[in-house]
């Protein structure tokens, strides 16, 4: 089959599945992009407006723009991604609206436009309702996707992601709809206090001084004081803002709370906040792969984080998202085709290369196949 014929087949397959609400794709870093690749997930540019719609073919101009906006990667559909079906936990258009809503709240807070801010907070409450309904319709799903963030809009994407992750944890904890609404609202606002801290400190590309770090540590209290002064926000939502940097062993801030003295919502948001921060590119470091971020979360279980929240978290977020290419300890190269909540570190993979040559693809269930019990995942590969 020629490349052109394959492109037609893949494109047709994509639109058939897209019509069913299913996306087949895989994530690749920006430096691996090539002309002719088909975009599997829409990209949003400045002001979170739609920039490139899923299903288009990438050109050199598109790739150049993507690099200028500092996306660290995106999703494509190709021969490797065939039959890998990814269901979004939340509708992409709704997610884009949430990001825009959070951005407006931060900008109105900076400008001091209280009337505009009040209107936007009310509008965001409607978005929270929609997010909650969206996620409740996919409440059994794992996060099987790497978020596509624009570097300059990190804070707004981050706040939205923290809300989504927190909701998945809250649903697993059997919180009722009112509680989930308050958790989501608080998670979206958890970093509002950073508006009152100099961007030279927030975006400093080097280690903070002790004085700068002490300034950063004031942002939960600043956020709570501001929201309590001007708006009617549920106390439980306010707790997300106040407690999201408290640590289970009492070494956090701003009040050094210990264990269950930290609000439940604060304990939930703490895990979601650190995870999304770790997998994101920041001025001072590159983002970690999801697998390494999850290992960090697991390592902090019982000290930095509530062990029960961590246990739930690792059933809802895939260390190796669908479409991730891996190198196995037997030398084979494979792509993740299925994840399992009960054993997140042993996904089902499709082998496509024996380490030297392409092979007819075959599936290995690392979780249960006794022939591969000693085969481990060595690393994530980019291709």
Secondary structure, DSSP 8 states (H G I E B T S, - for coil): --HHHHHHHHHHHHHHHHHTT-EE-EEEEGGG--TT-EE-S-EE-GGG-EEE-TT-B--HHHHHHHHHTT--EEEEE-TTTTT-EE--SS-HHHHHHHHHHHHHHHHHHHHT-HHHHHHHHHHHHHHHHHHHHHHHTTTT--B-S-----GGGHHHHHHHHHHHHHHHHHHHTT--HHHHHHHHHHHHTTTGGGGGS-HHHHT-SS---HHHHHHHTTHHHHHHHHHHHH----HHHHHHHHHTT--TTS--SSS---GGGS-HHHHHHHHHHHHHHHTS-BTTB----HHHHHHHHHHTBTTTB-HHHHHHHHHHB-SS-TT-EEEETTS-EEEEEE--TT-TTS-EEEEEE-SSSEEEEEEEETTT-GGGTT--EEEE---
